[in-house]
Amino acid sequence: METIYLCIVIFLFVLAVFDLVVGVSNDAVNFLQSAVGAKAASFKTILFIAGIGVFIGAALSNGMMDIARHGIYQPEHFYFAEIMCILLAVMLTDVVLLDVFNTMGMPTSTTVSMVFELLGGTFALALIKVYGSDTLGLGDLINTDKALSVIMAIFVSVAIAFFFGMLVQWLARIVFTFNYTGKMKYSIGIFGGIAATSIVYFMLIKGLKDSSFMTPENKHWIQDNTAMLIGCFFVFFTILMQVLHWCKVNVFKIIVLLGTFALALAFAGNDLVNFIGVPLAGYSSFIDYTANGTAAGPDGFLMTSLLGPAKTPWYFLIGAGAIMVYALCTSKKAHNVIKTSVDLSRQDEGEENFGSTPIARTLVRFSMTVANGLSKVMPESGKRWVETRFQKDEAIIADGAAFDLVRASVNLVLAGLLIALGTSLKLPLSTTYVTFMVAMGTSLADRAWGRDSAVFRITGVLSVIGGWFITAGAAFTICFFVTFVIYFGGTIAIVALIGLAVFMLIRSQVMYKKRKEKEKGNATIKQLMQSTDNMEILELLRKHTREELGRILEFTEDNFERTVTAFLHENLRGLRRAMGSVKFEKQLVKQMKRTGTLAMCRLDNNTVLEKGLYYYQGNDFASELVYSVGRLCEPCLEHIDNNFKPLDTIQKGEFADVTEDIVYLLQVCRHKLENNDYSNFEEDIHKANELNGQLAHLKREELQRIQSQSGSIKVSMVYLTMIQEAQNIVTYSINLMKVSRKFQAEE
């Protein structure tokens, strides 16, 4: 029996390694977003500084894993076997859940996931124990206060961080403006002093509060002398930053890199429990059981020992720190999560990754109404003065950066200060929530959310916030059922669940790689948005157009054939898949049009006049192709879903033949467009005309059948729709090729 539990403990530590990797991939956005977004240094330098902070934070952590030991469940009422069941369910759920969010590029809270997984697993076993006991109640087994404090943290963190992020950034911009180099003569010293003092205070109060060298005496001394320490730090750093400025050192870069180090240190020191707390609790339980509980057995030995605090051996901390640094430097998903946060706070317009929702549109309209109302009561002189401080065309932003160093500094300083203050006042602030919402508040204050992008940015913010609540619900629900399965299924269930978790992680990696392959076109548009040379922009836009239009022709080819084949064979599942693909492609087309409009705005007027019409026509024809496939698929799906009569043998034969020719034409067009080779294009036009003539002939024959009442009217109406949309697909494909040839032509 001991061997089984030893294997479980070993597997918990194996899962901990994976959890450290996926956890760092998720939480890296907390401390890297500002430095990466402002390009305060090279990416390798930023990673190096953050890596040092992560390693020191992990190594100096004292390993107090109380939340995993007795923060949610009351261990004195649970047997060893039950505790191991909960802990294994938590780790299996956590690794898979965090990996799913990382794959989607959505930052979430590792604390929320762990707390609600523990709550879900504990609740499952608590129900079983209460059912079989006359003395125990749910209140005796579950500590709900922690879960409620985490829920409170979402609301409190979002409101406080967003409001103060907006307020402080607005004040900072009033002081420094976007052209901050000319406004730093003496203010930079004071700002640098406040910023550096806040960061050091943050490290003492939050980052190192539970470190191994922070004895109760040290904590008590810091608490009693906080005011003196802050005063001394402020004077020292103010003088230092002013001197550095006089020495031509960019103080903002120093602040950003120092803040990155501080947040990385605090993350590793405080969030380590989210990754190794559960395995360490399992390890401690196993040690206690083998030493004292073998006589009672795993189902008779209560885990009262978990009520006491535990000191984590130094080698666990060093090992965890090394794994976290490795994951930070190598994880592609970490970069993907960072990209989401950076894109939502980007100063300039660009490719928006989120769509538009009714809530976002309502919020934008409400905000515009409030802004217009305030504008009416504000004096004209005041409005003019404020406008002089917000001249975005004067912004000093590094090449390829999303925002400037002023905003990056405010992001890091304010996030650190709010977290430190929240910790000292025992407010339930979350590192993830604070850093993300501060970044959103500062971007709003910087007027990064213009009328053409606000609705998409707000949708993105709401999606991330919604993801936090989904994390809580999913963590609780999944772990609840996993715990039940392990408890009743025993060893067989454990092996099956381990296999399922491994399969899901591997599948996630495969899907992620496929998605990144599809997103390679983003590199072209990103390069296009950064370029200032008109000819280079035009060539990049031509390349991007070939990629996008080729993809849409491929979509049309695949889904036209899939729809027709599924309809002819009465394959309802195939039609539903085709309809789902159409809905998704419509969103991509809208995004393509938004991106194309932004790209065209970067060309000079002569080029726009010469090529703009062809570009927009190409996008319109591409859009019509997608909508034609949708109009073809919808009646076919409805027909089969209602189990109406199928096409007769003659209709099936006629349309199957013409479908093959249309698919071949689409293939030829796609290859020519992708290779930018329009040789023998006149033959394709001739072939398209023949196909349209053939389809027109089928339409006339079907109308004659209707007049002679020789078939089902429902079947005939669907068949006529199929013919009409097939004609549209042929026509739009050729028109797309014509305008694309003119747009790509070197004239």
Summary of the structure (lengths in Angstrom):
residues: 747
radius of gyration: 30.8
end to end distance: 80.2
largest distance: 99.6
contacts: 2613
relative contact order: 0.11
helix: 82%
strand: 1%
